[in-house]
Amino acid sequence: MSDRQQKIREVITRAWKEEDYKQKLLSNPKGTLEEAGIRFPANVGLKVHLDTADSVNLVIPRNPAESELSDEALNAISGGSAGGDTCAETTCWDRC
């Protein structure tokens, strides 16, 4: 299990145990996860959904065929210089 996956488990476990923390996670997911050491690029939105006894969420992941890297990201991966957030500087959510 990666460090990121472990951190996500810890956040979920804490949300199960602490109602205030769960509400904080639901109302400010990005900030709450960043406090737990889970970072996202500034341009990435984040939504947290709560499964209940009568409501289950299904997430359709991004289609890999539609996930081509930008020239800037390719440049960063190939050793070039790129400005702003890149996957090399942050951890991408879809790779946990």
Beta strands, then each sheet from edge to edge (+ up, - down):
end
